Structure formats: structure tokens, C-alpha cells
Amino acid sequence: MASWTGTLYVGVTNDLKLRVLEHRAGTFPGFASRYGVRRLLYFEEYAEILDAIAREKQIKGWSRWKKVRLIESVNPPWRDPPKDWKS
């Protein structure tokens, strides 16, 4: 996820749509609400939570440049929601 100013946030959840709504509402205090992170730009789905957590940790360890390249590989205009969002 990202803010309008480009601050990036990486997280894991078992309910993506609910979590996006929570971010947009600023439901929980913390990094995302402090920096206005409200735009879903990229996501991956995993069957196993441990795989999702491992991927989250991997991406969090990346440089900003590498994270931006990942987003732009599937969502070049940084459209919210991404065009492959599933209803």
C-alpha cells in the first residue's frame, strides 16, 4: 500500500478487502495511519500464512527502488485499486 506522497507500506492479512478498508478509515494507530497509507497498489495471495509472512519479510527487506519496480511490474500507473482487483 502507499500514501499519495509515495510512502510505502508492506503487510500481511487474512482478509485483504477488510484490511484495505481499515487502512482507509485509519482504524488502527501506527505507521500506516500516521503516514496516510490508504492506496492498495499491489498484492499477492498465498494459501499458507507462513508463506505470506515469509514473503512480507522478504519485501520489507528490499530497497524502495526494488519495491517500486515490483509495484510497477503489474500496476505501472499506481492505480488504486489495481486492475486485477477481484470483486
C-alpha positions, 0 to 999 in steps of 0.5 A: 500500500502507499500514501499519495506522497509515495510512502510505502507500506508492506503487510500481511492479512487474512482478509485483504478487502477488510484490511484495505478498508481499515487502512482507509478509515485509519482504524488502527494507530501506527505507521500506516495511519500516521503516514496516510497509507490508504492506496492498495497498489499491489498484492499477492495471495498465498494459501499458507500464512507462513508463506505470506509472512515469509514473503512480507519479510522478504519485501520489507527487506528490499530497497524502495527502488526494488519495491517500486519496480515490483509495484510497477511490474503489474500496476505501472500507473499506481492505480488504486485499486489495481486492475486485477482487483477481484470483486 
